[in-house]
Amino acid sequence: MFYLSCDLNEPAKYSTSGKHITDKDGIIHPSRTLPTFVLLLGCEGVCKLEQNGVEYSLEPNTALLLFENHQHIGRIPCTLGQSHYWCHFTLRSPYSIVEGESA
């Protein structure tokens, strides 16, 4: 698992946010590499995403951070009605991505 390590003395810079609801069967999250971080908060259903070669399962009451300038891609179709909040942001201070054991 990968973690973000940063100095929060300077706040993150908000970009955009919203709520996604899967309203069709067979929807797979597209492959993207974005210039922003994306915080995902799972509400309903399951969305499987891969980042840095690791597959994650966004489920109700879970969170996932997608790193800027790193490819992320859906691996299987999201369940019908799957929903999550998303928030794009950038960091103003230097940061590092650290690999470690999951809790």
RODO-2510 file (C-alpha; in nm, 4 decimals, decimal comma):
residues 103
     n   res          X          Y          Z
     1     m     0,0000     0,0000     0,0000
     2     f     0,1181     0,3525    -0,0711
     3     y     0,0801     0,6536     0,1565
     4     l     0,1128     1,0294     0,1108
     5     s     0,3509     1,2136     0,3427
     6     c     0,3275     1,5932     0,3363
     7     d     0,3554     1,9109     0,5396
     8     l     0,0081     2,0479     0,6060
     9     n     0,1260     2,3879     0,7304
    10     e     0,0240     2,5065     0,3847
    11     p    -0,3299     2,3965     0,3007
    12     a    -0,4208     2,1920    -0,0044
    13     k    -0,5611     2,3876    -0,2981
    14     y    -0,9170     2,2797    -0,3849
    15     s    -1,0001     2,2245    -0,7517
    16     t    -1,3380     2,0501    -0,8033
    17     s    -1,5647     1,7985    -0,6337
    18     g    -1,8922     1,6156    -0,6791
    19     k    -2,0760     1,2871    -0,6444
    20     h    -2,0678     1,0062    -0,9004
    21     i    -2,3541     0,7550    -0,9275
    22     t    -2,3251     0,4592    -1,1669
    23     d    -2,6561     0,4496    -1,3528
    24     k    -2,5748     0,1857    -1,6200
    25     d    -2,4558    -0,1751    -1,6027
    26     g    -2,1043    -0,2542    -1,7232
    27     i    -1,9411     0,0832    -1,6452
    28     i    -1,5650     0,0532    -1,5884
    29     h    -1,3705     0,3522    -1,4577
    30     p    -1,1585     0,4855    -1,7481
    31     s    -0,7794     0,4838    -1,7468
    32     r    -0,6541     0,8300    -1,6554
    33     t    -0,3474     1,0175    -1,5407
    34     l    -0,4540     1,3457    -1,3819
    35     p    -0,2496     1,6500    -1,2715
    36     t    -0,4390     1,6557    -0,9378
    37     f    -0,4858     1,4305    -0,6380
    38     v    -0,8336     1,2779    -0,6124
    39     l    -0,9879     1,1827    -0,2794
    40     l    -1,2693     0,9273    -0,3203
    41     l    -1,5211     0,8523    -0,0434
    42     g    -1,7295     0,5377    -0,0998
    43     c    -2,1064     0,5627    -0,0432
    44     e    -2,2803     0,2640    -0,2080
    45     g    -2,1687    -0,0444    -0,4003
    46     v    -1,8173    -0,1394    -0,5109
    47     c    -1,5708     0,0194    -0,7543
    48     k    -1,2407    -0,1640    -0,8187
    49     l    -0,9505     0,0641    -0,9139
    50     e    -0,5833    -0,0022    -0,9746
    51     q    -0,3034     0,2475    -0,9056
    52     n     0,0711     0,1763    -0,9065
    53     g     0,0025    -0,1919    -0,9763
    54     v    -0,2137    -0,2331    -0,6642
    55     e    -0,5867    -0,3013    -0,6854
    56     y    -0,8140    -0,1219    -0,4391
    57     s    -1,1811    -0,1712    -0,3642
    58     l    -1,3770     0,1495    -0,3005
    59     e    -1,6709     0,0409    -0,0862
    60     p    -1,9162     0,2149     0,1472
    61     n    -1,7411     0,3953     0,4327
    62     t    -1,3951     0,3662     0,2758
    63     a    -1,1657     0,6289     0,1277
    64     l    -0,9074     0,6103    -0,1495
    65     l    -0,6487     0,8678    -0,2506
    66     l    -0,5421     0,8725    -0,6151
    67     f    -0,2028     1,0384    -0,6645
    68     e    -0,1387     1,3187    -0,9113
    69     n     0,0432     1,2196    -1,2318
    70     h    -0,0071     0,8476    -1,1579
    71     q    -0,2232     0,6317    -1,3807
    72     h    -0,5366     0,4824    -1,2285
    73     i    -0,7743     0,2465    -1,4043
    74     g    -1,0913     0,0503    -1,3338
    75     r    -1,0520    -0,3268    -1,3390
    76     i    -1,4082    -0,4600    -1,3361
    77     p    -1,7480    -0,2994    -1,3957
    78     c    -1,8804    -0,0987    -1,1024
    79     t    -2,1971    -0,2318    -0,9447
    80     l    -2,5175    -0,0630    -1,0586
    81     g    -2,5920     0,2215    -0,8171
    82     q    -2,2308     0,2434    -0,7026
    83     s    -2,1703     0,5929    -0,5734
    84     h    -1,8854     0,7935    -0,4298
    85     y    -1,7887     1,1512    -0,3602
    86     w    -1,4766     1,2820    -0,5353
    87     c    -1,2589     1,5837    -0,4656
    88     h    -0,9674     1,7038    -0,6831
    89     f    -0,6919     1,9057    -0,5163
    90     t    -0,3231     1,9939    -0,5361
    91     l    -0,0654     2,0377    -0,2627
    92     r     0,1300     2,3591    -0,2202
    93     s     0,4158     2,2056    -0,0224
    94     p     0,6534     1,9234    -0,1159
    95     y     0,5343     1,5699    -0,0546
    96     s     0,6520     1,2125    -0,0869
    97     i     0,4763     0,8851    -0,1601
    98     v     0,5785     0,6161     0,0858
    99     e     0,5230     0,2427     0,0503
   100     g     0,4253     0,0573     0,3662
   101     e     0,2216    -0,2199     0,5207
   102     s    -0,1562    -0,1862     0,5380
   103     a    -0,3116    -0,1633     0,8817
***
